[in-house]
Amino acid sequence: MSNYFIYAGNAYPHKNLNRLIEAVVHLNKSVEEPVKLKIASSRNVFTKRLEKVVHSLSAESYIELLGFVPDDKLKTLNRNSIAFVFPSLSEGFGLPGIEAMEAGTLVLASDIPVFREIYKNTAIYFNPLDFTAIEKAMKNALSMTETERESKISFAQKFVKRYSWAKMAKETLAIYKEVVGL
C-alpha cells in the first residue's frame, strides 16, 4: 500500500472535490509522513477550476491531478492506495466505488442514500458537507490494522460480485422482451 488516497471520476462541482482537497490539507497537518491525494479525471474546465483550488489552498505538494487514466492503470492505482474516497453530494449509482472495491481497496464514501443502498456496510461513511468528517474517515483508514483492512477489503470484494455487466445485460434484455411481449 502506497501513501496516497485516490479519487477517480469527473470533477463536476457536485463531486465535492474542494472539500476533499481541504480534508487532505488538514490531514497533512496531523500526520508524520505526508499523504497524497491522486485525482484521476479527464482534463476539462472543471479540472482547471480544481487546479485553482489546489493552488489557493497551497496543496500542490499533496494533490496530484493525473488526468485520464486507462482502466488497467486505474485498477493498480486503486489497489495500491490507502483508500478510494468518494465525497460526492449526489450520484445516480456510484460505479467508481464498486470498481475500487473490486480492485481491492477500501472505500470511503459520502453518507448519502444512494451509497448506503449500493455499498451497504462495505464502505466507511462520512458527512460530505464537513471536511473534518472526511478527514476523520481518512484517519480511520490510516489507523486500521492490516488484519482489519484485509478483512474489510475481502468482505467488499465478495459483496461486489453481486454486480456485473453480464447480469445487468440479461436483466435488461428480459425487461425488453417482457415489454414487447416475447
C-alpha positions in Angstrom: 0.0 0.0 0.0 1.4 3.4 -1.0 0.9 6.6 1.0 -2.0 8.1 -1.1 -5.7 8.2 -1.3 -7.4 8.2 -4.7 -10.5 9.6 -6.4 -11.5 8.7 -9.9 -14.3 10.3 -11.9 -15.2 13.7 -13.2 -14.6 16.9 -11.4 -18.1 18.4 -11.6 -19.0 20.6 -8.6 -21.4 18.0 -7.1 -18.4 15.6 -6.8 -17.4 17.8 -3.8 -13.6 17.6 -4.5 -13.0 21.0 -3.0 -13.9 19.6 0.4 -11.8 16.5 -0.2 -8.8 18.6 -1.0 -9.4 20.7 2.1 -9.6 17.5 4.2 -6.2 16.3 2.7 -4.6 19.6 3.6 -5.8 19.4 7.2 -4.9 15.7 7.4 -1.4 16.5 6.5 -1.1 18.9 9.4 -1.6 16.0 11.8 0.4 13.1 10.3 4.1 12.3 10.4 4.5 11.3 6.8 2.9 13.3 4.0 -0.3 11.7 2.5 -1.2 12.5 -1.1 -4.5 12.5 -3.0 -4.3 11.4 -6.6 -7.2 12.5 -8.7 -7.9 10.7 -12.0 -10.2 12.9 -14.1 -10.2 13.9 -17.7 -8.9 17.4 -18.2 -11.6 20.0 -18.8 -12.9 23.2 -17.4 -13.8 21.5 -14.1 -10.3 20.2 -13.6 -8.9 23.7 -14.5 -11.1 25.0 -11.6 -9.8 22.3 -9.4 -6.2 23.3 -10.1 -7.1 26.8 -8.9 -8.5 25.3 -5.7 -5.3 23.3 -5.1 -3.2 26.5 -5.6 -5.5 28.6 -3.4 -5.1 26.0 -0.5 -1.3 25.7 -1.2 -1.9 22.0 -1.6 0.4 21.4 -4.6 2.6 19.0 -2.6 -0.4 16.9 -1.5 -2.6 16.8 -4.6 -1.7 15.1 -7.9 -4.0 15.7 -10.8 -3.4 12.7 -13.1 -5.8 13.5 -16.0 -7.3 10.5 -17.8 -6.1 7.1 -16.5 -6.9 3.9 -18.5 -8.8 1.2 -16.7 -5.9 -1.2 -16.2 -3.7 1.5 -14.7 -6.7 2.8 -12.5 -7.1 -0.7 -11.1 -3.5 -0.7 -10.0 -3.8 2.8 -8.6 -6.9 1.7 -6.6 -5.3 -1.5 -5.3 -2.1 0.3 -4.1 -4.0 3.2 -2.4 -4.8 3.6 1.2 -8.5 4.0 0.1 -10.7 5.3 -2.7 -12.5 8.5 -1.5 -15.9 9.3 -3.0 -17.1 12.6 -1.5 -20.0 13.2 -3.9 -23.0 15.1 -2.8 -25.3 13.2 -5.2 -25.0 10.2 -7.5 -27.0 8.0 -9.7 -25.3 4.8 -8.8 -21.6 5.1 -7.7 -19.8 2.7 -10.1 -16.2 4.1 -9.2 -16.7 2.8 -5.7 -17.7 -0.6 -6.9 -14.7 -0.7 -9.2 -12.4 0.3 -6.3 -13.8 -2.4 -4.1 -13.3 -5.0 -6.9 -9.7 -3.8 -7.4 -9.0 -4.4 -3.7 -9.1 -1.2 -1.8 -11.1 0.4 1.0 -13.9 2.8 0.0 -14.6 5.9 2.0 -17.9 7.4 0.8 -20.3 10.2 1.4 -23.2 9.2 3.7 -25.8 9.7 1.0 -28.8 7.4 0.4 -27.6 6.0 -2.9 -24.2 5.0 -1.5 -25.9 3.4 1.5 -28.2 1.5 -0.8 -25.4 0.3 -3.2 -22.5 -0.2 -0.9 -24.4 -1.3 2.2 -21.9 -1.9 5.0 -18.8 -2.3 2.8 -17.8 1.4 2.9 -16.7 3.8 5.6 -19.1 6.7 5.5 -18.7 10.4 6.3 -20.7 13.6 6.2 -19.8 15.1 2.8 -20.6 18.6 3.9 -17.9 18.6 6.6 -14.3 18.4 5.5 -13.3 17.4 9.1 -15.6 14.3 8.8 -13.9 13.4 5.5 -10.5 13.9 7.3 -11.7 11.7 10.2 -12.7 8.9 7.7 -9.2 9.2 6.1 -7.6 8.9 9.5 -9.7 5.9 10.3 -8.4 4.2 7.1 -4.8 5.2 8.1 -5.1 3.8 11.6 -6.6 0.4 10.6 -4.6 -2.7 11.4 -3.6 -4.8 8.5 -6.0 -7.5 9.7 -8.9 -5.1 9.9 -8.1 -3.6 6.5 -7.7 -7.0 4.8 -11.0 -8.2 6.4 -13.0 -5.2 5.2 -11.5 -5.4 1.7 -12.2 -9.1 1.4 -15.8 -8.6 2.5 -16.3 -5.9 0.0 -14.7 -7.9 -2.8 -17.2 -10.7 -2.1 -20.0 -8.2 -1.9 -19.4 -6.6 -5.3 -19.7 -9.9 -7.1 -23.5 -9.2 -7.0 -22.9 -6.5 -9.6 -21.9 -7.4 -13.1 -22.3 -6.1 -16.6 -23.4 -9.5 -17.9 -26.1 -9.8 -15.2 -27.3 -6.3 -15.9 -27.5 -7.0 -19.7 -29.5 -10.2 -19.1 -31.9 -8.4 -16.7 -32.3 -5.5 -19.2 -32.9 -7.9 -22.1 -35.6 -9.8 -20.0 -37.4 -6.5 -19.4 -37.3 -5.5 -23.1 -38.7 -9.0 -24.0 -41.4 -8.6 -21.4 -42.4 -5.1 -22.7 -42.6 -6.2 -26.3 -44.4 -9.5 -25.4 -41.7 -12.0 -26.4 
